[in-house]
Amino acid sequence: MFHTNTNFSSEIVEWGLQVGLILFDFRSFVSYTMTAITVNFIIPLAVMFYCYYNVSVTVKRYKASNCLDGINMDWSDQMDVTKLSIIMIVMFLAAWSPYSIVCLWASFGDPKKIPAPMAIIAPLFAKSSTFYNPCIYVIANKK
C-alpha cells in the first residue's frame, strides 16, 4: 500500500552529505584562515610591540637611574633603536596587512570580488617581508 521510492531517499541522503561536506570544507577553510592570521600576523605583531616597548622602557629606566654613567654610551643610540623599532613594525604591517585583509575577505566576503592583482600581490608581498628585515638592519647599521 505505502510505497517508498528508495532512489529518491538515496538522492536526499547524497544531497545531505554534499551539503555537510561543503559546510565542513567552509569551516575548515575559515579555521585555517583564522589560524594563519593569528600565527602569522597577530602573534608576531604582539611580540614585536611587547619586546620593543620593554626595550624602550628598560633603556629609559637605566638612563633615569644613572646606572650607566660609568659607561661611555651615546644616547642617540636609544633614538636609533626606537626609530628602528618603529620602522620594523610599520614594514611588518605594510607587508602582512594586505594579505590578512585578502584572507578575511575570502573567508567572510565574496572571494570572486577580490581583484586579481590584489590576490596575487598580497601573498607575495607578505612572504617577501623576510627580505625586508635584514635590509632594514643593514641600512640602519652605521658602523
N, C-alpha and C positions, 0 to 999 in steps of 0.2 A: 504494500500500500504506500508506504512512505519511501520515496526513492531519493537517495543522495548521490550526487554527482561527485565521484572521487577525483575526477580530473579537475573540477572547479575548486574543490577544497585543497588539492595539492598546489594549485596555482596561488591560492591565498597564502598558504604556508610559505611558498617560494618567494612571493612578494614581501611577506613579513620578514623573511630572512634577509632579503636585499635591503629593505629599509633599515633593519637593525645593523647590517654591515656598514651602510652609508653613515648612520649616526655614530657608530663606533669609530669609523675612519675619521669623521669630522672631529670627534672628541680627542682622538689620538693626535690629530694634526694640531688642534688648539693646545693640547698639553705639551706637545713638542715645541711649539712656538713660544709658549709662555715660559717653558724651561730654558729655552735658548736665550730669550731676552733677559731672564733673571740671571743666568750664569754668565752670559757674555756682556751684559750691559749694566744691570742694576748692581750686582755684587762688586764688579771691578770699580764702578763709579763710587760706591760707598767706601770701599777700601782706600781708594785714592784720596777722597775727602778726609777720611779719618786719619790717614798717615800724614798727609801734608799739613793738616790742621795741628796734629800733635807735634810735628817737627817745628812748625812756626811758634807754637806756644812754648815749647821747651827752649828754643833759642831766645825768645823774649824773656823767659824766666831767668835764664842764666845771665843774660845781659843786665837785667834789673837787679840781680843779687850780687853783681860784680864778682862772680866766681871765676870769670875768665880774664881778670885784669892782668894776671901774670903771663898770659898767652898773647903773643902778638897776632891779633886777628883783626882783619879788616871787616867791619860790619856792613860794608857794601855787599859782601858775600851773602848776607842774610837777604838783602833785597834781590840778589840774583837767584837765590833759591826760591824765594816767593814768586818771582816772575816766571821761573822755570816751572814751578808747580801749576801756576795759572795757565800757562801755555799748554802744558801736558793735559790738563783737564779739558780745556777748550778744544784741543785737537782730538781728544778721545770722543767728546760729544759730537764734534763735527763729523767724525768718521762713523760712529755707530748709531747716531740718532736716525739718519735716513733709513738704515737697514731695519731698525726697530719699528719705525713707522710703517714701512712696507710689510713687515711681518704681521703687525697688528691689523693693518688694512686687509691683508689677505685672510686673516683669521676671522675678523668680525665685520668686514665690509664686503664689497663685491670685488673679488680678485680680478675680474675681467676689466675693471675700470682703472687698474693700475697702469700708468703709461709704461710702455716697453722700455724706453731708456732708463726710467727710474728703477724698474725691476732688475735691469742688468747692472747699472752703475752702483746702486746702493750696496749690494753684497761685495762687489769688488773694492769699493772704497773702504768698507768696514774691514775687510780682510787685509787690506794694504796698510792698516794702522800699525801693524808690527814693524813696518819700514819707517814710519814717521818718528817713533820714539828714539831710535839711535841717531837719526838725523838731527833731531832737536838737541840731544845731548852734545853732539859734535859741534853744532853751531854755537851752543851756549857755553861750551868749554873754552875759556880764553887762554888757558895755559898750554 
